[in-house]
Amino acid sequence: MLKGKTALVTGSTSGIGLGIAKALARQGANIVLNGFGDVDGPKAQVEAFGVKSAYHGADMSKPGEIEEMMKFAAGEFGRVDILVNNAGIQHVAPVEDFAPEKWDQVIAINLSSAFHTTRLALPAMKKANWGRIINVASVHGLVASVQKSAYVASKHAIVGFTKVVALENATTGITCNAICPGWVLTPLVQKQVDAKAAALKLSNEEATKQLLGEKEPSMQFTTPEELGELAVFFCSDAAKNVRGVAWNMDGGWAAQ
């Protein structure tokens, strides 16, 4: 379905980003990976679908490095057809104790990076009259939780940014939508489960049930693979008139 297209997925060396990159690769898209840690493993997983891949290690808090990454992607594959803004970080603290430098870092990576990639991707998308911009927000782009002020603010903002980009391109072949996951069992969330188990002297299974039970009525994690399939749908012809939505895949979290 996406043969000949190029997808750039930020924060894609593990977790949600890698799940989305693999789903797009399965449909034939060449992939530009970005992120920290192991690179060879993710590249091999993507290329197993018979597509080409490239990697750029841009720090998503630095606009200059983001510009270099976008130029690199265009140089490798011509242009970015599908932009997935997935890179994100979390910091937890009450507002009065929230370190200002942590606030700035969360906003830079979770929100500002998507602005920079989008502004740089749009000219080529407009020239081709085709593009898909997918912002990985969060259920915290729709509702709030305590001690996550910067994260919730950034994710609410990315939902608003999604709507603006969608409206500005509403008469073109470019769509912009947001995905809002609930709990996804990534390495980052597994650390939260492990910490809860250790603090409360629970088994991993009991800690998982407690974590899910606090927010997610389905009592099950969303998987990176499921989120990847939603991204594939957004890229399909069936979704060409899906514009500016914040699509929550959260097990009923926001329905409460």
LUMFI-782036 format. One record per residue: residue in one letter; x, y, z of N, C-alpha, C in turn. Coordinates in steps of 0.2 Angstrom, whole numbers, padded with zeros to 4 digits, always signed. Example, Ala and Ser with C-alpha at 12.3 -4.5 7.8 and 13.67 -1.06 7.14 Angstrom:
BEGIN
a+0066-0028+0039+0062-0022+0039+0066-0016+0039s+0064-0011+0035+0068-0005+0036+0064+0000+0039
This chain:
BEGIN
m+0004-0006+0000+0000+0000+0000+0004+0006+0000l+0010+0006+0003+0014+0012+0004+0021+0011+0000k+0021+0007-0005+0027+0006-0009+0029+0012-0012g+0036+0014-0011+0038+0020-0014+0038+0026-0010k+0034+0025-0004+0034+0031+0001+0039+0030+0006t+0041+0036+0009+0046+0036+0014+0043+0039+0021a+0044+0035+0026+0041+0037+0033+0047+0039+0037l+0047+0044+0041+0051+0046+0046+0048+0046+0052v+0050+0042+0057+0047+0041+0063+0052+0043+0069t+0050+0048+0073+0055+0050+0078+0054+0045+0084g+0059+0044+0088+0059+0040+0094+0057+0033+0092s+0061+0030+0087+0058+0024+0084+0063+0018+0085t+0068+0019+0089+0072+0013+0090+0070+0008+0095s+0064+0010+0098+0061+0005+0103+0053+0007+0104g+0050+0003+0107+0043+0004+0110+0038+0006+0104i+0034+0011+0105+0028+0013+0101+0031+0015+0094g+0037+0019+0094+0039+0021+0088+0042+0016+0083l+0045+0011+0086+0047+0005+0082+0041+0001+0080g+0036+0000+0084+0030-0003+0082+0027+0000+0076i+0027+0007+0076+0024+0010+0070+0028+0010+0064a+0035+0010+0065+0040+0010+0059+0039+0003+0056k+0038-0002+0060+0038-0009+0057+0031-0010+0053a+0026-0007+0056+0019-0008+0053+0019-0004+0046l+0023+0002+0046+0023+0005+0039+0028+0002+0034a+0033-0001+0037+0038-0005+0033+0034-0011+0030r+0030-0014+0034+0026-0020+0031+0022-0018+0025q+0020-0012+0025+0016-0010+0019+0020-0007+0014g+0027-0007+0014+0031-0006+0009+0035+0001+0009a+0034+0005+0015+0037+0011+0015+0044+0010+0018n+0049+0014+0014+0056+0015+0017+0055+0019+0023i+0060+0018+0028+0059+0020+0035+0066+0024+0037v+0065+0030+0039+0070+0034+0043+0069+0033+0050l+0074+0030+0054+0073+0029+0061+0077+0034+0064n+0075+0036+0071+0078+0041+0075+0077+0038+0082g+0082+0040+0086+0082+0038+0093+0088+0036+0096f+0088+0034+0102+0094+0032+0106+0095+0025+0107g+0101+0023+0109+0102+0015+0110+0103+0011+0104d+0101+0005+0104+0103+0000+0099+0100+0003+0092v+0104+0003+0087+0101+0005+0080+0101-0001+0076d+0106-0006+0076+0106-0011+0071+0100-0016+0072g+0098-0017+0078+0092-0021+0079+0086-0019+0076p+0084-0012+0077+0078-0009+0074+0079-0009+0067k+0085-0008+0064+0086-0007+0057+0084-0014+0054a+0087-0019+0057+0086-0026+0054+0079-0028+0054q+0075-0026+0060+0068-0028+0060+0064-0024+0055v+0066-0018+0053+0062-0014+0048+0064-0017+0041e+0070-0019+0040+0072-0021+0033+0070-0028+0032a+0068-0032+0037+0065-0038+0036+0059-0039+0032f+0056-0033+0031+0050-0032+0026+0052-0030+0019g+0059-0030+0018+0061-0029+0011+0061-0022+0009v+0061-0018+0014+0062-0010+0012+0069-0008+0014k+0070-0002+0012+0076+0002+0014+0075+0006+0021s+0081+0006+0024+0080+0010+0030+0086+0015+0031a+0086+0020+0035+0091+0024+0037+0090+0027+0044y+0096+0029+0047+0095+0031+0054+0098+0038+0055h+0095+0042+0058+0098+0049+0061+0097+0050+0068g+0103+0051+0072+0102+0052+0079+0101+0058+0081a+0097+0062+0078+0095+0069+0080+0093+0069+0087d+0095+0074+0091+0092+0075+0098+0086+0080+0097m+0080+0077+0099+0074+0080+0097+0072+0087+0101s+0077+0088+0105+0076+0095+0109+0080+0100+0106k+0084+0099+0100+0088+0104+0097+0086+0105+0090p+0083+0111+0089+0080+0112+0082+0086+0112+0076g+0092+0113+0078+0097+0113+0073+0098+0105+0071e+0098+0101+0075+0099+0094+0074+0093+0091+0070i+0087+0094+0072+0081+0092+0068+0081+0094+0061e+0083+0100+0060+0084+0102+0053+0089+0097+0049e+0095+0096+0052+0099+0091+0049+0096+0084+0047m+0092+0082+0052+0089+0075+0051+0084+0076+0045m+0080+0081+0044+0075+0082+0039+0079+0082+0032k+0085+0086+0032+0089+0086+0026+0092+0080+0024f+0094+0076+0029+0097+0069+0028+0091+0065+0025a+0085+0065+0028+0080+0060+0025+0078+0062+0018a+0078+0068+0016+0077+0071+0009+0083+0068+0005g+0089+0069+0007+0094+0067+0004+0094+0059+0002e+0092+0055+0007+0092+0048+0006+0086+0046+0002f+0080+0048+0003+0075+0046-0001+0071+0051-0005g+0073+0057-0006+0069+0062-0010+0065+0066-0006r+0061+0064-0002+0056+0068+0003+0053+0063+0008v+0051+0066+0013+0047+0063+0018+0040+0063+0017d+0037+0057+0015+0029+0057+0013+0025+0056+0020i+0028+0052+0024+0024+0051+0031+0029+0053+0036l+0026+0058+0040+0030+0060+0046+0026+0058+0053v+0030+0054+0057+0027+0052+0063+0031+0055+0069n+0027+0059+0072+0031+0063+0078+0029+0059+0084n+0034+0055+0086+0033+0050+0092+0037+0051+0098a+0043+0055+0097+0048+0056+0102+0044+0059+0108g+0046+0056+0114+0043+0059+0120+0046+0057+0126i+0046+0061+0131+0049+0060+0138+0044+0062+0143q+0045+0059+0149+0040+0060+0155+0044+0063+0161h+0042+0067+0165+0044+0068+0171+0039+0069+0176v+0039+0067+0182+0034+0067+0187+0035+0071+0193a+0031+0076+0195+0032+0079+0201+0027+0084+0202p+0025+0086+0208+0020+0091+0209+0022+0098+0206v+0018+0102+0204+0019+0108+0200+0024+0112+0204e+0024+0113+0211+0028+0117+0215+0035+0115+0215d+0036+0108+0214+0042+0105+0214+0045+0103+0207f+0042+0105+0202+0044+0103+0195+0049+0107+0193a+0055+0104+0192+0061+0108+0190+0060+0112+0183p+0061+0118+0183+0060+0122+0177+0064+0119+0171e+0070+0116+0172+0074+0113+0166+0070+0107+0164k+0067+0103+0168+0063+0097+0166+0057+0099+0162w+0054+0105+0164+0048+0107+0161+0050+0109+0153d+0055+0113+0153+0058+0115+0146+0060+0109+0142q+0063+0104+0145+0065+0098+0141+0059+0094+0139v+0054+0093+0143+0048+0090+0141+0044+0093+0135i+0043+0100+0136+0040+0104+0131+0044+0104+0124a+0050+0104+0125+0055+0104+0119+0054+0098+0115i+0054+0092+0118+0054+0085+0115+0047+0083+0113n+0042+0084+0117+0036+0082+0116+0032+0086+0111l+0033+0093+0111+0029+0097+0107+0033+0101+0102s+0038+0105+0104+0042+0109+0099+0045+0105+0094s+0047+0099+0095+0050+0095+0090+0045+0093+0084a+0039+0092+0086+0034+0091+0081+0033+0097+0077f+0033+0103+0079+0032+0109+0076+0038+0109+0070h+0044+0108+0073+0050+0109+0068+0050+0104+0063t+0048+0097+0064+0048+0092+0059+0043+0094+0054t+0037+0096+0057+0031+0097+0052+0032+0103+0048r+0035+0109+0050+0036+0114+0046+0041+0113+0040l+0046+0108+0042+0051+0106+0037+0048+0101+0032a+0044+0097+0034+0041+0092+0030+0036+0095+0025l+0032+0100+0027+0026+0102+0023+0028+0104+0016p+0033+0108+0015+0034+0110+0008+0034+0105+0003a+0038+0100+0004+0038+0094-0001+0032+0090-0001m+0028+0090+0004+0022+0086+0004+0017+0090+0000k+0017+0097+0000+0013+0101-0003+0014+0101-0011k+0021+0101-0012+0023+0100-0019+0020+0094-0023a+0020+0088-0019+0018+0082-0021+0010+0081-0020n+0007+0086-0016+0000+0085-0015-0002+0079-0011w+0003+0076-0007+0001+0070-0003+0006+0070+0003g+0003+0069+0008+0007+0068+0014+0003+0066+0020r+0006+0062+0025+0002+0060+0031+0007+0062+0037i+0004+0066+0041+0007+0068+0048+0003+0065+0053i+0007+0061+0057+0004+0057+0063+0007+0059+0069n+0004+0062+0074+0007+0064+0080+0005+0060+0085v+0010+0056+0089+0008+0052+0094+0007+0056+0100a+0001+0057+0102+0000+0061+0108-0001+0056+0114s-0007+0056+0117-0008+0052+0123-0015+0053+0125v-0017+0048+0129-0024+0049+0132-0023+0056+0137h-0017+0057+0139-0016+0063+0143-0016+0070+0138g-0017+0069+0132-0019+0074+0127-0027+0076+0128l-0030+0071+0131-0038+0072+0132-0040+0073+0139v-0036+0070+0144-0038+0070+0151-0031+0071+0155a-0032+0073+0161-0026+0074+0165-0025+0069+0171s-0019+0069+0173-0017+0065+0179-0012+0069+0183v-0012+0068+0190-0008+0073+0194-0001+0071+0193q+0003+0076+0195+0010+0076+0195+0013+0075+0188k+0009+0077+0182+0012+0076+0176+0011+0083+0172s+0012+0088+0175+0010+0095+0172+0013+0096+0165a+0019+0095+0164+0023+0096+0158+0020+0091+0153y+0020+0085+0154+0018+0080+0150+0010+0081+0147v+0006+0082+0152-0001+0084+0150-0002+0090+0146a+0002+0095+0148+0002+0101+0144+0004+0100+0137s+0010+0097+0136+0013+0095+0130+0008+0091+0125k+0005+0086+0128+0001+0082+0124-0006+0085+0123h-0009+0089+0127-0015+0093+0125-0013+0098+0119a-0007+0101+0120-0005+0106+0115-0004+0102+0108i-0001+0096+0108+0000+0093+0102-0006+0091+0098v-0012+0090+0102-0018+0088+0099-0021+0095+0096g-0020+0101+0099-0022+0107+0096-0018+0108+0090f-0011+0107+0090-0007+0108+0085-0009+0104+0079t-0011+0098+0080-0014+0093+0075-0020+0096+0071k-0024+0099+0075-0030+0102+0072-0028+0108+0068v-0024+0112+0070-0022+0118+0066-0019+0115+0059v-0014+0111+0059-0011+0108+0053-0016+0105+0049a-0021+0101+0052-0026+0098+0048-0030+0103+0044l-0032+0109+0048-0036+0114+0045-0032+0118+0039e-0026+0119+0040-0022+0123+0036-0021+0119+0029n-0022+0112+0029-0021+0108+0023-0027+0104+0021a-0033+0107+0024-0039+0103+0023-0041+0102+0015t-0039+0106+0011-0041+0105+0004-0035+0102+0000t-0030+0100+0003-0025+0096+0000-0025+0089+0001g-0020+0085-0002-0019+0078-0001-0015+0077+0006i-0014+0082+0010-0011+0081+0016-0015+0080+0022t-0015+0075+0026-0019+0075+0032-0014+0075+0038c-0017+0077+0044-0014+0077+0050-0018+0075+0056n-0016+0069+0059-0020+0067+0065-0016+0065+0070a-0019+0064+0076-0016+0062+0082-0018+0055+0085i-0014+0051+0087-0015+0045+0091-0014+0046+0098c-0019+0044+0102-0019+0045+0109-0019+0038+0113p-0014+0035+0114-0014+0029+0118-0015+0030+0125g-0017+0024+0128-0017+0024+0136-0011+0020+0138w-0011+0016+0142-0005+0012+0144-0003+0007+0139v+0003+0008+0137+0007+0004+0132+0013+0000+0135l+0013-0006+0135+0019-0010+0138+0025-0009+0135t+0028-0003+0135+0035-0002+0133+0040-0003+0138p+0046-0003+0137+0051-0003+0142+0051+0002+0148l+0048+0008+0146+0047+0014+0151+0042+0012+0155v+0036+0009+0153+0031+0007+0157+0032+0001+0161q+0036-0003+0159+0038-0009+0163+0042-0007+0169k+0046-0002+0168+0050+0001+0174+0045+0003+0179q+0039+0006+0177+0034+0009+0182+0031+0003+0185v+0030-0002+0182+0027-0008+0185+0032-0011+0190d+0038-0012+0188+0043-0015+0192+0044-0011+0199a+0044-0004+0198+0045+0001+0204+0039+0000+0208k+0033-0001+0205+0027-0002+0210+0027-0008+0213a+0029-0014+0210+0030-0020+0213+0035-0020+0219a+0040-0017+0218+0045-0016+0223+0043-0012+0229a+0040-0006+0227+0038-0002+0233+0032-0005+0237l+0028-0008+0234+0022-0011+0238+0023-0019+0239k+0029-0021+0237+0030-0029+0239+0025-0033+0235l+0024-0032+0229+0019-0036+0225+0022-0040+0220s+0019-0045+0217+0021-0048+0212+0021-0044+0206n+0024-0045+0200+0024-0041+0194+0017-0041+0191e+0013-0047+0192+0007-0048+0189+0002-0043+0193e+0003-0043+0200-0002-0039+0204-0001-0032+0203a+0006-0030+0202+0007-0023+0201+0005-0021+0194t+0005-0025+0189+0002-0023+0183-0006-0022+0183k-0009-0027+0187-0016-0026+0188-0018-0019+0191q-0014-0017+0196-0015-0011+0200-0014-0005+0195l-0009-0005+0191-0007+0000+0187-0013+0001+0182l-0015-0004+0179-0021-0004+0174-0027-0002+0177g-0029-0005+0183-0035-0004+0187-0036+0003+0189e-0031+0007+0189-0032+0014+0191-0035+0018+0186k-0034+0016+0179-0036+0021+0174-0039+0017+0168e-0037+0011+0167-0039+0008+0160-0044+0002+0161p-0051+0004+0160-0056-0001+0161-0055-0008+0158s-0052-0008+0152-0051-0015+0148-0046-0019+0152m-0042-0017+0157-0037-0020+0161-0032-0024+0156q-0031-0021+0150-0026-0023+0146-0022-0018+0143f-0015-0019+0141-0011-0014+0138-0013-0014+0131t-0013-0008+0128-0012-0007+0120-0005-0009+0118t-0004-0012+0112+0002-0014+0110+0005-0009+0105p+0011-0009+0104+0014-0005+0099+0012-0007+0092e+0011-0014+0091+0008-0017+0085+0001-0014+0083e-0003-0013+0088-0010-0011+0087-0010-0003+0085l-0005+0000+0088-0004+0007+0087-0002+0008+0080g+0003+0003+0078+0006+0003+0071+0000+0002+0066e-0004-0002+0067-0010-0003+0062-0015+0003+0062l-0015+0007+0067-0019+0013+0067-0016+0018+0062a-0009+0018+0063-0005+0023+0059-0006+0021+0051v-0006+0014+0050-0007+0012+0043-0013+0014+0040f-0019+0014+0045-0025+0016+0042-0025+0023+0041f-0022+0027+0045-0022+0035+0044-0018+0036+0037c-0014+0032+0035-0010+0032+0028-0014+0030+0022s-0019+0026+0024-0023+0023+0018-0028+0028+0015d-0030+0026+0009-0035+0030+0005-0042+0030+0009a-0043+0025+0013-0049+0025+0017-0049+0031+0022a-0043+0033+0024-0043+0039+0029-0042+0045+0026k-0042+0046+0019-0040+0053+0016-0045+0058+0019n-0051+0057+0021-0055+0063+0024-0055+0062+0032v-0051+0059+0035-0050+0059+0042-0045+0064+0044r-0047+0070+0046-0043+0076+0047-0043+0079+0054g-0038+0080+0057-0038+0083+0064-0041+0080+0069v-0041+0073+0069-0044+0069+0075-0039+0067+0080a-0041+0067+0086-0037+0064+0091-0040+0057+0093w-0037+0052+0090-0040+0045+0091-0037+0041+0097n-0041+0041+0102-0039+0037+0108-0040+0030+0107m-0034+0026+0109-0034+0019+0109-0032+0017+0116d-0036+0018+0121-0035+0018+0128-0039+0013+0132g-0042+0008+0129-0046+0003+0134-0051+0006+0138g-0054+0012+0135-0060+0015+0139-0058+0021+0144w-0051+0022+0145-0049+0027+0149-0053+0034+0149a-0053+0037+0143-0056+0043+0142-0064+0043+0142a-0066+0037+0142-0074+0036+0142-0077+0037+0149q-0073+0037+0154-0075+0037+0161-0078+0043+0163
